[in-house]
Amino acid sequence: MDMTYDTVIVGSGIAGLSAAYRLAPDHDVLVVDRAGIGEGTSSRASGVLTAPVDYPDQPEWAAHATEFFRDLDGTGTFDWIDREYVRGVRPDDRDNAEESAAVDGIEIVDVEECGDVFDDNAPYDRALVWEDCGYCDVDDLLATLYSEASRRGVEFRPDTTVTSVRVTDGAATAVKTEYGTVEADTVVVAVGSTTRNLLADVLELPIRTFTWNVAYLDADLDDGYPMGGDPNYGAYWRGTDDEQLLVGVEHCYESEPPSEEEAFGDRLDAFIRDELGGLLAAVDAETDVVRYEVCPMADATTPDAKGIIDAPKEGPDDLVVAAGFHGAGVMAAGSIGTAIRSLATVEEAPFDLEPFRLDRFDVRGTDFEFASMFATEN
Ligand SMILES: Cc1cc2nc3c(=O)[nH]c(=O)nc-3n(C[C@H](O)[C@H](O)[C@H](O)COP(=O)(O)OP(=O)(O)OC[C@H]3O[C@@H](n4cnc5c(N)ncnc54)[C@H](O)[C@@H]3O)c2cc1C
């Protein structure tokens, strides 16, 4: 006999899996994904876990996210690797940087104190250093959330496409799949860049597709090489376990959906060729690019480059939406899961959910300018 679940979660990316993990102890949960579990965009992430850097206006949210990884460390195959994040500061950005450094866990230092991280001609005179950061293998993170949620009774239905959300008397009551209908008290939709399309009949959302492009460089880094990035180039980097430098660059599509040519744009190439050697001492004209990794699946973004996690009043009751995490979904896993749980159970979250509400936007369609996630930082 078919059962009614407490919660059906559509999407087994980092948002869906972290919600399943958080709800598992006391809820009957089913997770449905059109592909394999955790095999979407989340599986392509770089594993940069820098919530204090990328959510500077939400310190409680960021701390909750980081604590989650520290607690999860050693569970299943998941390891949190502690690593400082160091960002060079240009002289004309000193005021902003000093403001950022007023927060616990962030230090501002003279650039000389960063050893030989930066090139001698780099345009920085100071550097911001975040301590409470790290990185991980994202496949291990996804697999661990999957196995821990399964162990606590969450059911998973992979290879099952959800075609619509059923609304009865103003409330979401089920999802329709290609193999039949699944009833639930609460429906969570966490399908990344396809969220807008899936919900088109019940709720309009300001979500667009975009992506990151990534390359690995043979930079022969020292053990413990700090993570970093430069907002001027929409770029981040980190060392890998085999001493390569992983470099990622924000890549905003101009059209929707992007043409193939656009998706495989050369902005990353230009950054590595023309700029990176002038920023980092470890990179010069001789440094080989070992491989490029152009993510074939899109990520999603919103008008302010921050996710939507909400049970929006303008949508049906009992519907929770979580999408649009730009380049900062994996690092926020612990908080996204807690936020979804609190909306599904009407418990109070241990942080403010206001910054993630849909009604912060005036726009609802896809007709909005891309905002870099780096532009919202200071
Ligand atoms: C190259 C790259 C590097 C990145 N690096 C980082 C990083 O280092 N740190 C970080 O924090 N973030 C990073 N990000 C961003 C991060 O990957 C995203 O913010 C995050 O993965 C989004 O997760 P999600 O669960 O919202 O969506 P997704 O991972 O896209 O999950 C959505 C799921 O829904 C499923 N689905 C879609 N439609 C349906 C349907 N109709 N029915 C059923 N299932 C459906 C998909 O199969 C998929 O599994 C990176 C992104 C990219 C592209």
The ligand as an SDF file (V2000), in Angstrom:
LIG
                    3D

 53 58  0  0  0  0  0  0  0  0999 V2000
   32.4780   23.8000  -11.1690 C   0  0  0  0  0  0  0  0  0  0  0  0
   31.7820   24.1960   -9.9070 C   0  0  0  0  0  0  0  0  0  0  0  0
   32.5240   24.3340   -8.7270 C   0  0  0  0  0  0  0  0  0  0  0  0
   31.8720   24.6730   -7.5450 C   0  0  0  0  0  0  0  0  0  0  0  0
   32.6250   24.7350   -6.3920 N   0  0  0  0  0  0  0  0  0  0  0  0
   32.0000   24.9780   -5.2140 C   0  0  0  0  0  0  0  0  0  0  0  0
   32.7560   24.9500   -3.9980 C   0  0  0  0  0  0  0  0  0  0  0  0
   33.9560   24.7110   -4.0090 O   0  0  0  0  0  0  0  0  0  0  0  0
   32.1020   25.2070   -2.8370 N   0  0  0  0  0  0  0  0  0  0  0  0
   30.7510   25.4720   -2.8090 C   0  0  0  0  0  0  0  0  0  0  0  0
   30.2070   25.7140   -1.7330 O   0  0  0  0  0  0  0  0  0  0  0  0
   30.0170   25.4860   -3.9490 N   0  0  0  0  0  0  0  0  0  0  0  0
   30.6080   25.2470   -5.1440 C   0  0  0  0  0  0  0  0  0  0  0  0
   29.8710   25.2520   -6.3050 N   0  0  0  0  0  0  0  0  0  0  0  0
   28.4400   25.5460   -6.2140 C   0  0  0  0  0  0  0  0  0  0  0  0
   27.6720   24.3210   -5.7850 C   0  0  0  0  0  0  0  0  0  0  0  0
   28.0700   23.2160   -6.5710 O   0  0  0  0  0  0  0  0  0  0  0  0
   26.1650   24.5770   -5.9330 C   0  0  0  0  0  0  0  0  0  0  0  0
   25.7990   25.7650   -5.2510 O   0  0  0  0  0  0  0  0  0  0  0  0
   25.3900   23.4060   -5.3380 C   0  0  0  0  0  0  0  0  0  0  0  0
   25.9090   22.1880   -5.7970 O   0  0  0  0  0  0  0  0  0  0  0  0
   23.9090   23.4830   -5.6900 C   0  0  0  0  0  0  0  0  0  0  0  0
   23.2860   22.3640   -5.0970 O   0  0  0  0  0  0  0  0  0  0  0  0
   21.7540   22.0540   -5.3100 P   0  0  0  0  0  0  0  0  0  0  0  0
   21.4130   20.9140   -4.4250 O   0  0  0  0  0  0  0  0  0  0  0  0
   20.9740   23.3110   -5.1660 O   0  0  0  0  0  0  0  0  0  0  0  0
   21.6130   21.6430   -6.8450 O   0  0  0  0  0  0  0  0  0  0  0  0
   22.1310   20.3840   -7.6900 P   0  0  0  0  0  0  0  0  0  0  0  0
   23.4060   19.8550   -7.1870 O   0  0  0  0  0  0  0  0  0  0  0  0
   22.0220   20.8130   -9.0960 O   0  0  0  0  0  0  0  0  0  0  0  0
   21.0400   19.2610   -7.3820 O   0  0  0  0  0  0  0  0  0  0  0  0
   19.7890   19.2410   -8.0020 C   0  0  0  0  0  0  0  0  0  0  0  0
   19.3650   17.8110   -8.1810 C   0  0  0  0  0  0  0  0  0  0  0  0
   18.0260   17.7990   -8.6770 O   0  0  0  0  0  0  0  0  0  0  0  0
   17.8990   16.7640   -9.6320 C   0  0  0  0  0  0  0  0  0  0  0  0
   16.7520   17.1090  -10.4990 N   0  0  0  0  0  0  0  0  0  0  0  0
   16.6580   18.1420  -11.3710 C   0  0  0  0  0  0  0  0  0  0  0  0
   15.4340   18.1590  -11.9320 N   0  0  0  0  0  0  0  0  0  0  0  0
   14.7300   17.1210  -11.3960 C   0  0  0  0  0  0  0  0  0  0  0  0
   13.4130   16.6100  -11.5790 C   0  0  0  0  0  0  0  0  0  0  0  0
   12.5390   17.1900  -12.4220 N   0  0  0  0  0  0  0  0  0  0  0  0
   13.0330   15.5130  -10.8900 N   0  0  0  0  0  0  0  0  0  0  0  0
   13.9080   14.9000  -10.0110 C   0  0  0  0  0  0  0  0  0  0  0  0
   15.1710   15.3490   -9.8090 N   0  0  0  0  0  0  0  0  0  0  0  0
   15.5650   16.4430  -10.4760 C   0  0  0  0  0  0  0  0  0  0  0  0
   19.2500   16.7490  -10.3560 C   0  0  0  0  0  0  0  0  0  0  0  0
   19.4830   15.4880  -10.9500 O   0  0  0  0  0  0  0  0  0  0  0  0
   20.2020   17.0440   -9.1950 C   0  0  0  0  0  0  0  0  0  0  0  0
   20.6870   15.8520   -8.6010 O   0  0  0  0  0  0  0  0  0  0  0  0
   30.4800   24.9320   -7.5200 C   0  0  0  0  0  0  0  0  0  0  0  0
   29.7310   24.8090   -8.6990 C   0  0  0  0  0  0  0  0  0  0  0  0
   30.3650   24.4380   -9.8830 C   0  0  0  0  0  0  0  0  0  0  0  0
   29.5410   24.3020  -11.1230 C   0  0  0  0  0  0  0  0  0  0  0  0
  1  2  1  0
  2  3  1  0
  2 52  2  0
  3  4  2  0
  4  5  1  0
  4 50  1  0
  5  6  2  0
  6  7  1  0
  6 13  1  0
  7  8  2  0
  7  9  1  0
  9 10  1  0
 10 11  2  0
 10 12  1  0
 12 13  2  0
 13 14  1  0
 14 15  1  0
 14 50  1  0
 15 16  1  0
 16 17  1  0
 16 18  1  0
 18 19  1  0
 18 20  1  0
 20 21  1  0
 20 22  1  0
 22 23  1  0
 23 24  1  0
 24 25  2  0
 24 26  1  0
 24 27  1  0
 27 28  1  0
 28 29  2  0
 28 30  1  0
 28 31  1  0
 31 32  1  0
 32 33  1  0
 33 34  1  0
 33 48  1  0
 34 35  1  0
 35 36  1  0
 35 46  1  0
 36 37  1  0
 36 45  1  0
 37 38  2  0
 38 39  1  0
 39 40  1  0
 39 45  2  0
 40 41  1  0
 40 42  2  0
 42 43  1  0
 43 44  2  0
 44 45  1  0
 46 47  1  0
 46 48  1  0
 48 49  1  0
 50 51  2  0
 51 52  1  0
 52 53  1  0
M  END
$$$$
